[in-house]
Amino acid sequence: MYNWKKVCGAVLVVAALAGMLAFPSFAAKKKKITSVNVDVESHIGLGVRYGEEEIEINVRGRNYTYDYYEIENFGFEWMEDDIPEITIYLRADEGYYFSLTKASAVKLTGATYVKATKQDSSETLALRVKLPSMQEMVGAETEVVLTDGGFASWGEIRGAGSYELRLYKNGTGVGATYQSTEQVFYDYTDQMSKPGTYQVKVRAVNKQNKESKGKWMESETVTISQEMADAIRNGTAAGLPIKGEWKKEGERWWYQHEDGTYTQNNWEQIDKKWYLFDEEGYMRTGWVEWEGEKYYCHDETGEMLKDTTTPDGYILDSAGHLKNR
């Protein structure tokens, strides 16, 4: 019996050793992934709700694929003070596993490394990264209007310090390059004085990072006949800025258009100067707030000031916004 136990014990030991040796042999069949290379292209508009942002992720390396990403920020929509953080999940191909040990093994374009965690027996790599600050982003696109009088306009976009735009005639760009403006309008009467089909494209340029730009926004096409082209040259075309005259009522001013209408609760450009009118149509003066920005309208003329210092010592930028002191 003793000898049987000894033999059995020896057999069990041999079997155990064989089993232990089998696992390294199995593991050796899997190959290591020692580095990853990931491109992140993000288009996150200010005010866009979480989950509706546009983030495109591509991998450059082999033997692994991109699976999905998760937002790590808290909230409901992307705001100016946010720094987006996401976790990107990479999946190893069959027969491979992640064996990264250093941050230098992760190459990123369009994002900044935070940390990497191996999951699922190292078959998944959870890569947490930071995206550019929302202060370098611009808001969602808006409607662009091109009138048959040669006047282009669009809505103000959050985060924009200026706008780039290009006029197209019969599908071809007019001029050698695009134009730039800090306003939300552009006068194309000189360029639209000949017959043809016209369209304008506009994109926002971030006020802090001029390399950060929004998507191109396109107007509907406008077809200009010879008669309309003549009217544009003569300054009689429809769609040009409305003419009118100033009216005074007591101590308050308002601006009546030729058709008897007047602007209420909005800005209007008159003789290349901007004025803000209240809910009743009267011209505003002094400090005013509009869509989160502060402006100063001249105490007497009502003209919006820009690129100057206000009477009480505050600095206004080229778009009329109050600068931080």
GIZI-V301268 format. One record per pair of residues at least 12 apart in sequence whose ideal C-beta (glycine too) atoms are under 10 Angstrom apart, sorted by the first residue. I is the first residue (numbers start at 0). J is the second residue. D is the distance in Angstrom with one decimal. If there is no record, write none. Layout:
I J D
I J D
//
This chain:
26 96 8.7
28 94 7.0
29 91 8.7
29 93 9.2
29 94 5.8
29 95 6.3
29 96 5.2
29 98 9.5
29 120 9.5
29 121 8.8
29 122 9.1
30 62 7.3
30 91 9.3
30 92 9.3
30 94 6.3
30 95 5.2
30 96 7.8
30 98 9.1
31 62 9.4
31 91 9.7
31 95 7.4
31 96 6.7
31 97 7.9
31 98 3.9
31 99 9.1
31 121 9.1
32 60 7.6
32 61 8.7
32 62 5.6
32 63 5.7
32 89 8.8
32 91 5.9
32 92 8.7
32 95 5.4
32 96 6.7
32 97 5.0
32 98 6.2
32 99 7.3
32 104 9.2
32 121 8.7
32 122 9.8
32 124 8.0
33 60 9.9
33 97 8.5
33 98 5.5
33 99 6.5
33 100 8.3
33 101 9.6
33 104 6.2
34 60 6.8
34 97 9.7
34 98 9.4
34 99 6.8
34 101 9.2
34 103 8.5
34 104 4.3
34 105 7.2
34 106 7.0
35 58 7.0
35 59 8.6
35 60 5.4
35 62 9.7
35 63 6.6
35 87 9.5
35 89 6.2
35 97 7.8
35 99 7.0
35 104 7.1
35 105 5.6
35 106 7.1
35 107 8.9
35 115 8.3
35 124 6.7
35 126 7.3
36 57 9.5
36 58 6.6
36 59 3.9
36 60 4.6
36 61 9.6
36 63 9.9
36 104 9.8
36 105 8.2
36 106 4.4
36 107 8.1
36 108 8.2
37 56 6.6
37 57 7.4
37 58 5.6
37 59 7.3
37 60 8.2
37 63 9.8
37 65 7.5
37 87 6.5
37 89 7.5
37 105 7.5
37 106 7.2
37 107 5.6
37 108 7.4
37 109 8.6
37 110 7.5
37 112 9.7
37 124 9.9
37 126 6.8
37 128 8.1
38 55 8.1
38 56 7.1
38 57 4.7
38 58 7.6
38 59 6.6
38 65 9.7
38 106 9.4
38 107 8.0
38 108 4.6
38 109 6.1
38 110 8.7
39 54 6.8
39 55 7.5
39 56 5.6
39 57 8.3
39 68 8.9
39 85 8.3
39 87 7.5
39 107 6.8
39 108 6.8
39 109 3.9
39 110 4.2
39 111 9.7
39 126 9.9
39 128 6.8
39 130 6.8
39 131 9.8
40 53 8.3
40 54 7.3
40 55 4.5
40 56 7.9
40 57 7.9
40 108 8.5
40 109 5.6
40 110 9.5
40 130 9.9
41 53 7.1
41 54 4.8
41 55 7.7
41 56 9.2
41 83 7.1
41 85 8.7
41 109 6.6
41 110 7.8
41 130 5.0
41 131 7.1
41 136 8.4
42 54 7.6
42 55 8.2
42 136 8.2
42 137 9.4
42 213 8.0
42 214 6.9
43 77 5.3
43 81 8.6
43 83 6.2
43 130 7.2
43 131 8.6
43 133 6.8
43 135 9.9
43 136 5.5
43 137 9.6
44 76 9.5
44 77 7.1
44 133 9.4
44 136 6.7
44 137 6.9
44 138 5.2
44 139 4.1
44 140 7.8
44 156 8.7
44 157 8.1
44 158 8.6
44 203 9.7
44 213 7.6
44 214 9.1
45 76 8.6
45 77 6.1
45 78 7.1
45 79 6.3
45 81 9.0
45 133 6.3
45 134 9.3
45 136 5.8
45 137 6.6
45 138 4.2
45 139 7.6
45 156 8.3
45 157 4.3
45 158 5.0
45 159 9.5
45 205 9.9
46 76 5.8
46 77 6.9
46 78 7.7
46 79 9.4
46 133 9.9
46 138 5.6
46 139 6.4
46 156 10.0
46 157 6.2
46 158 9.4
47 76 6.3
47 77 5.3
47 133 9.9
47 136 9.2
47 138 8.0
47 139 6.1
48 74 9.5
48 75 6.2
48 76 4.8
48 77 8.0
49 70 5.6
49 72 7.3
49 73 9.3
49 74 6.8
49 75 6.1
49 76 6.6
49 77 7.2
49 83 9.6
50 70 7.4
50 75 9.7
50 76 9.9
51 76 8.7
51 77 9.1
51 139 9.4
52 70 8.2
52 76 9.7
52 77 6.6
52 83 7.8
52 85 9.4
52 130 9.3
52 136 9.6
53 214 9.1
54 68 6.5
54 70 9.2
54 83 8.5
54 85 7.0
54 87 9.3
54 109 9.4
54 110 9.6
54 130 7.7
55 109 9.2
56 68 6.3
56 85 8.9
56 87 6.0
56 88 9.7
56 89 9.3
56 109 9.1
56 110 9.1
56 126 9.8
56 128 9.8
57 108 9.2
57 109 9.9
58 87 9.3
58 89 6.8
58 90 9.9
59 106 7.9
59 108 8.6
60 89 9.0
60 106 8.5
61 92 8.2
61 95 9.2
62 91 6.7
62 92 4.9
62 93 9.5
62 94 8.3
62 95 4.6
62 96 9.7
62 97 9.7
63 89 5.1
63 90 6.3
63 91 5.0
63 92 6.1
63 95 6.8
63 96 9.6
63 97 7.5
63 122 9.4
63 123 9.5
63 124 7.4
64 88 9.9
64 89 7.0
64 90 5.3
64 91 8.4
64 92 7.0
65 87 6.9
65 88 7.6
65 89 6.1
65 90 7.8
65 126 9.8
66 87 8.3
66 88 4.3
66 89 6.6
66 90 4.7
66 123 7.6
66 124 9.6
66 125 9.9
67 86 9.3
67 87 8.1
67 88 5.5
67 89 10.0
67 90 9.4
68 85 4.7
68 86 6.4
68 87 4.9
68 88 6.8
68 125 10.0
68 126 9.1
68 127 10.0
68 128 9.0
69 84 9.7
69 85 6.4
69 86 4.8
69 87 8.5
69 88 7.6
69 125 8.8
69 127 9.3
70 83 7.4
70 84 7.6
70 85 5.7
70 86 8.4
71 83 8.4
71 84 4.1
71 85 6.2
71 86 6.0
71 113 8.9
71 127 6.8
71 128 9.5
71 129 9.3
72 84 5.9
72 85 8.4
72 130 9.9
72 133 9.8
77 133 5.5
77 136 7.5
77 138 9.5
78 133 6.4
78 134 9.9
78 157 9.8
79 132 8.7
79 133 5.5
79 134 5.7
79 135 10.0
79 136 8.4
79 138 9.8
79 157 7.8
79 158 6.9
79 291 9.0
80 132 8.4
80 133 7.0
80 134 7.4
81 130 9.5
81 132 7.5
81 133 4.4
81 134 8.7
81 136 9.0
82 111 9.5
82 129 5.9
82 130 7.5
82 131 8.1
82 132 5.0
82 133 7.1
82 134 8.7
82 135 9.9
83 110 9.2
83 128 9.1
83 129 7.1
83 130 4.0
83 131 7.8
83 132 8.1
83 133 6.9
83 136 9.0
84 110 9.5
84 111 9.5
84 113 6.8
84 127 6.6
84 128 7.1
84 129 5.3
84 130 7.3
85 110 8.1
85 113 9.6
85 126 9.0
85 127 7.4
85 128 6.3
85 129 8.4
85 130 6.8
86 113 8.8
86 114 9.3
86 115 9.7
86 116 8.6
86 125 5.3
86 126 6.7
86 127 4.7
86 128 7.8
87 107 9.4
87 110 8.2
87 115 9.5
87 124 8.4
87 125 7.6
87 126 4.5
87 127 7.8
87 128 6.4
88 118 8.4
88 119 9.9
88 123 6.1
88 124 7.4
88 125 5.8
88 126 7.6
89 115 9.2
89 122 9.7
89 123 7.0
89 124 4.4
89 125 8.1
89 126 6.3
90 119 8.7
90 122 6.9
90 123 5.9
90 124 8.1
91 117 9.7
91 119 8.8
91 120 9.6
91 121 7.4
91 122 4.8
91 123 7.3
91 124 7.6
92 122 9.3
93 122 9.1
95 121 9.3
95 122 8.0
96 117 8.2
96 119 9.2
96 120 7.0
96 121 4.1
96 122 5.7
96 123 9.5
96 124 9.5
97 115 8.3
97 116 9.8
97 117 5.3
97 118 9.1
97 119 9.6
97 120 9.8
97 121 4.9
97 122 7.4
97 123 7.6
97 124 4.6
97 125 9.9
97 126 9.9
98 117 8.4
98 121 6.9
99 115 6.1
99 117 7.5
99 121 9.1
99 124 7.0
99 126 9.4
100 115 9.6
100 117 9.9
101 115 9.4
102 114 8.0
102 115 7.4
105 124 8.9
105 126 6.6
105 128 8.8
107 126 8.3
107 128 6.3
107 129 9.7
109 128 8.9
109 130 7.4
109 131 7.9
110 126 8.9
110 127 9.7
110 128 3.9
110 129 6.4
110 130 5.6
110 131 8.3
111 128 6.1
111 129 4.4
111 130 7.9
111 131 8.7
112 126 7.8
112 127 8.1
112 128 6.1
112 129 8.2
113 126 8.4
113 127 4.2
113 128 5.8
113 129 6.0
114 126 8.1
114 127 5.1
114 128 9.0
115 127 7.3
115 128 9.4
131 205 9.6
131 208 7.8
131 211 7.1
132 207 8.5
132 208 8.8
132 211 9.7
133 157 9.9
133 158 7.8
134 158 7.4
134 205 8.0
134 206 8.7
134 207 5.5
134 208 8.1
134 211 9.4
135 158 8.1
135 205 5.4
135 206 9.3
135 207 5.8
135 208 4.2
135 209 9.9
135 210 8.5
135 211 4.6
136 157 8.8
136 158 5.7
136 159 10.0
136 203 9.6
136 205 6.6
136 207 9.6
136 208 8.9
136 211 6.5
136 213 8.4
137 156 5.4
137 157 6.8
137 158 4.3
137 159 5.1
137 160 9.1
137 162 9.7
137 202 8.5
137 203 4.2
137 204 7.6
137 205 5.4
137 206 8.6
137 208 9.9
137 211 7.0
137 212 7.3
137 213 4.4
137 214 9.2
138 154 9.4
138 155 8.7
138 156 4.6
138 157 3.4
138 158 5.6
138 159 7.3
138 203 7.4
138 213 7.7
139 154 9.8
139 156 7.5
139 157 8.1
139 203 9.7
139 213 8.4
139 214 9.4
139 216 10.0
140 153 9.0
140 154 9.0
140 156 7.5
140 201 9.0
140 202 8.6
140 203 8.3
140 213 6.6
140 214 6.0
140 215 8.7
140 216 4.8
140 217 9.6
141 153 5.5
141 154 3.5
141 155 7.7
141 156 6.0
141 157 10.0
141 183 8.8
141 201 8.8
141 203 8.9
141 213 9.7
141 216 6.7
142 154 6.4
142 216 7.7
142 218 8.3
142 219 9.5
143 162 9.9
143 164 8.5
143 183 9.9
143 198 9.2
143 199 6.3
143 200 7.6
143 201 5.2
143 202 9.9
143 215 9.5
143 216 4.8
143 217 6.5
143 218 4.2
143 219 8.5
144 184 9.5
144 199 8.9
144 218 6.0
144 219 7.9
144 221 9.6
144 238 9.0
145 166 8.3
145 167 9.9
145 185 9.4
145 187 7.5
145 191 8.6
145 197 6.4
145 198 6.7
145 199 4.8
145 200 9.9
145 201 9.7
145 217 9.5
145 218 4.1
145 219 7.1
145 220 8.1
145 221 5.2
145 238 8.6
146 187 9.3
146 188 10.0
146 191 9.5
146 218 9.4
146 221 7.1
146 236 8.1
146 237 7.2
146 238 2.7
146 239 7.5
146 240 9.7
147 191 8.4
147 197 8.7
147 221 5.1
147 222 8.0
147 223 6.4
147 224 9.1
147 227 5.8
147 228 9.9
147 230 8.8
147 231 8.3
147 236 6.6
147 237 6.4
147 238 5.3
147 239 9.7
148 186 9.6
148 187 9.3
148 188 7.1
148 191 8.3
148 221 9.3
148 223 9.6
148 227 8.4
148 230 7.8
148 231 6.3
148 234 9.2
148 235 9.0
148 236 3.9
148 237 5.4
148 238 3.0
148 239 4.1
148 240 8.6
149 166 9.3
149 185 9.5
149 186 6.9
149 187 4.6
149 188 3.7
149 189 7.8
149 190 7.4
149 191 4.0
149 192 7.5
149 197 8.3
149 221 8.8
149 223 8.3
149 227 9.4
149 228 9.4
149 230 9.7
149 231 5.1
149 232 9.7
149 236 6.7
149 238 7.3
149 239 7.2
150 184 6.9
150 185 7.8
150 186 6.1
150 187 7.0
150 188 7.2
150 191 9.1
150 231 9.7
150 236 8.9
150 237 9.9
150 238 5.6
150 239 5.8
150 240 6.5
151 164 6.8
151 166 7.8
151 178 9.7
151 180 9.7
151 183 9.5
151 184 6.5
151 185 4.6
151 186 7.9
151 187 5.8
151 191 9.6
151 197 9.5
151 198 9.8
151 199 4.6
151 200 9.8
151 201 7.4
151 218 6.8
151 221 9.8
152 182 9.1
152 183 6.2
152 184 4.4
152 185 7.8
152 199 9.6
152 201 9.5
152 218 9.3
152 238 9.9
152 240 9.6
152 268 9.5
153 182 9.9
153 183 5.6
153 184 7.7
153 185 9.0
153 199 8.8
153 201 5.4
153 203 9.2
153 216 6.7
153 218 8.2
154 183 6.7
154 216 9.5
154 290 9.8
155 182 9.4
155 183 5.2
155 203 9.2
155 266 9.3
155 289 8.7
155 290 6.5
155 292 8.8
155 318 9.4
156 183 8.5
156 201 9.2
156 202 9.1
156 203 4.3
156 204 9.6
156 205 9.7
156 213 6.6
156 216 8.9
157 203 8.7
157 206 9.9
157 290 7.9
157 291 7.7
157 292 9.6
158 203 7.3
158 204 9.5
158 205 5.7
158 206 6.5
158 207 8.2
158 208 9.8
158 211 8.5
158 213 8.6
159 181 8.8
159 183 9.1
159 202 9.1
159 203 3.8
159 204 6.3
159 205 6.7
159 206 6.4
159 211 10.0
159 212 9.2
159 213 7.4
159 318 8.9
160 181 6.9
160 203 8.5
160 204 6.2
160 205 6.5
160 206 2.7
160 207 7.4
160 208 9.4
160 209 7.6
160 316 8.1
160 317 8.4
160 318 6.8
160 320 8.8
161 179 5.7
161 180 6.6
161 181 4.8
161 182 9.0
161 203 7.9
161 204 4.7
161 205 9.0
161 206 7.5
161 209 7.9
161 212 9.9
161 317 8.5
161 318 7.9
162 177 9.6
162 178 8.8
162 179 7.1
162 180 5.7
162 181 7.5
162 182 7.9
162 183 7.3
162 184 9.7
162 185 8.3
162 201 5.5
162 202 6.9
162 203 5.7
162 204 6.5
162 212 9.5
162 213 9.0
162 216 9.4
163 176 9.4
163 177 4.9
163 178 7.2
163 179 5.5
163 180 8.5
163 200 8.8
163 201 7.2
163 202 5.4
163 203 8.2
163 204 6.0
163 209 9.9
163 212 7.1
163 213 9.5
163 215 8.8
164 177 6.0
164 178 5.3
164 179 7.7
164 180 7.1
164 185 5.9
164 187 9.0
164 199 5.9
164 200 6.5
164 201 4.4
164 202 7.7
164 215 9.2
164 216 9.2
164 218 9.7
165 177 4.2
165 178 7.1
165 198 9.3
165 199 7.1
165 200 5.2
165 201 8.2
165 202 9.2
165 215 8.5
166 178 7.9
166 185 8.5
166 187 5.5
166 190 5.4
166 191 7.4
166 197 6.5
166 198 7.6
166 199 5.3
166 200 8.3
166 218 9.7
167 195 9.6
167 196 8.6
167 197 6.7
167 198 4.7
167 199 7.2
167 200 7.0
167 217 9.1
167 218 9.6
167 220 8.6
168 190 7.9
168 191 8.0
168 193 7.9
168 194 9.6
168 195 4.6
168 196 7.1
168 197 5.5
168 198 8.3
168 223 8.9
169 194 9.9
169 195 5.2
169 196 5.5
169 197 8.3
169 198 9.4
169 220 9.6
169 222 10.0
170 195 9.8
170 196 7.8
170 198 8.1
170 220 9.3
171 195 9.6
172 200 9.0
173 187 8.4
173 190 5.2
173 191 8.6
173 195 9.4
173 197 8.2
173 199 9.5
174 190 7.4
177 200 8.3
177 201 9.3
177 202 8.9
178 190 9.5
178 199 9.6
178 201 9.7
179 204 7.7
180 201 9.3
180 318 9.9
181 204 9.5
181 206 9.4
181 305 8.4
181 306 9.9
181 316 8.7
181 317 5.5
181 318 4.6
181 319 8.7
181 320 9.7
182 268 7.9
182 271 9.8
182 273 8.1
182 318 7.9
182 319 9.8
183 201 9.1
183 266 8.8
183 268 9.5
183 273 10.0
183 318 9.7
184 240 8.4
184 268 6.7
184 273 9.9
185 199 7.6
185 201 8.3
186 239 8.6
186 240 8.3
186 268 10.0
186 271 9.2
187 199 7.0
187 231 9.2
188 231 5.3
188 232 8.0
188 234 7.8
188 236 7.7
188 238 9.8
188 239 7.2
189 231 8.8
189 232 9.0
190 231 9.7
191 221 8.0
191 223 6.0
191 227 8.9
191 228 7.4
191 231 5.8
191 232 9.6
191 236 8.9
192 223 8.5
192 227 9.7
192 228 5.5
192 229 8.4
192 230 9.6
192 231 5.1
192 232 4.8
192 233 9.7
192 236 9.6
193 223 7.4
193 225 8.6
193 228 5.4
193 231 9.1
193 232 9.2
194 222 8.4
194 223 5.5
194 224 5.9
194 225 5.0
194 226 8.9
194 227 7.8
194 228 5.2
194 229 9.5
195 220 10.0
195 221 9.4
195 222 7.6
195 223 5.9
195 224 9.5
195 228 8.3
196 220 5.2
196 221 7.2
196 222 4.9
196 223 7.6
197 218 8.6
197 220 6.7
197 221 5.0
197 222 7.7
197 223 6.3
198 217 6.3
198 218 5.6
198 219 7.4
198 220 4.8
198 221 7.2
199 216 9.1
199 217 7.7
199 218 4.9
199 219 9.7
199 220 9.7
199 221 8.9
200 214 9.9
200 215 4.7
200 216 6.7
200 217 5.2
200 218 7.6
201 213 9.0
201 214 10.0
201 215 7.2
201 216 5.0
201 217 8.1
201 218 7.9
202 214 6.3
202 215 4.8
202 216 6.5
203 215 9.9
203 216 8.4
206 316 8.4
206 318 8.1
206 320 8.4
221 238 8.7
223 236 8.9
240 267 8.7
240 268 6.4
240 269 8.0
240 270 9.1
240 271 9.2
241 254 9.4
241 256 4.7
241 257 6.7
241 258 7.6
241 260 8.1
241 262 9.1
241 267 8.3
241 268 9.9
241 269 9.1
242 256 7.2
242 257 5.4
242 258 9.8
242 269 9.0
242 270 9.7
243 255 5.1
243 256 4.1
243 257 5.6
243 258 8.5
243 259 9.1
243 260 8.6
243 261 7.8
243 262 9.5
243 267 9.3
243 269 7.8
244 256 8.8
244 257 8.5
244 269 9.9
245 269 8.4
245 274 9.8
245 282 8.5
245 301 9.5
246 261 8.4
246 280 9.6
246 281 10.0
247 282 9.8
248 279 9.8
248 280 9.7
248 281 7.7
249 281 9.6
250 281 9.7
251 277 9.2
251 279 8.7
251 280 9.4
251 281 4.5
251 282 7.0
251 283 9.9
251 284 9.6
252 274 8.9
252 276 9.4
252 280 9.8
252 281 6.8
252 282 4.5
252 283 9.9
252 284 9.1
252 299 10.0
252 300 9.2
252 301 6.6
253 274 9.9
253 276 6.9
253 277 9.4
253 279 8.1
253 280 4.8
253 281 5.3
253 282 6.4
254 267 6.8
254 269 6.2
254 274 7.2
254 276 7.3
254 280 8.0
254 281 9.6
254 282 7.3
254 301 9.5
255 280 8.9
260 280 9.3
261 276 7.3
261 279 9.4
261 280 4.5
261 281 9.3
262 274 8.2
262 275 9.0
262 276 4.7
262 277 9.8
262 280 6.5
262 282 9.6
263 276 6.0
263 277 7.4
263 278 5.9
263 279 6.8
263 280 4.7
263 281 9.1
264 276 6.9
264 277 6.5
264 278 4.8
264 279 8.7
264 280 8.4
264 289 9.9
265 277 9.6
265 278 9.8
265 280 9.7
265 289 9.1
266 283 9.7
266 287 9.8
266 289 7.4
266 294 9.2
266 303 7.8
267 282 9.6
268 303 9.5
269 282 9.9
269 301 9.5
269 302 9.0
270 302 9.5
272 297 9.4
272 300 8.2
272 301 8.8
272 302 4.7
272 303 7.2
273 294 8.6
273 296 8.5
273 301 9.4
273 302 7.1
273 303 4.1
273 304 9.6
273 305 8.5
273 319 7.3
274 296 7.1
274 297 9.5
274 300 8.7
274 301 5.1
274 302 6.6
274 303 6.8
275 287 5.4
275 288 9.9
275 289 6.8
275 294 7.2
275 296 6.0
275 301 7.7
275 303 6.9
276 301 9.0
281 301 9.5
282 296 7.7
282 297 10.0
282 300 8.9
282 301 4.2
282 302 9.6
283 296 5.4
283 301 6.7
283 303 9.4
284 296 5.0
284 297 6.7
284 298 5.3
284 299 7.4
284 300 8.4
284 301 5.4
284 302 9.5
285 297 8.7
285 298 6.1
285 301 9.5
285 309 9.1
285 310 9.2
285 311 9.5
286 309 7.9
286 311 8.5
286 313 8.7
286 321 8.4
287 303 8.5
287 319 10.0
288 321 9.4
289 303 9.8
289 319 9.5
289 320 9.8
291 320 9.8
292 316 10.0
292 318 8.4
292 319 8.1
292 320 5.0
292 321 7.2
293 309 9.9
293 313 8.5
293 315 8.9
293 319 9.1
293 320 7.1
293 321 4.0
293 322 9.8
294 309 9.8
294 315 7.5
294 318 9.0
294 319 4.9
294 320 7.0
294 321 7.3
295 307 8.7
295 308 9.6
295 309 4.7
295 310 8.3
295 311 8.7
295 313 7.4
295 315 6.2
295 319 7.5
295 320 10.0
295 321 7.6
296 319 9.1
297 309 9.8
297 310 9.4
298 310 7.2
303 315 8.9
303 318 9.6
303 319 5.0
304 319 6.5
305 317 5.8
305 318 6.4
305 319 4.0
305 320 8.3
306 318 8.9
306 319 8.4
307 319 9.4
308 322 9.9
309 321 8.3
312 324 8.5
//
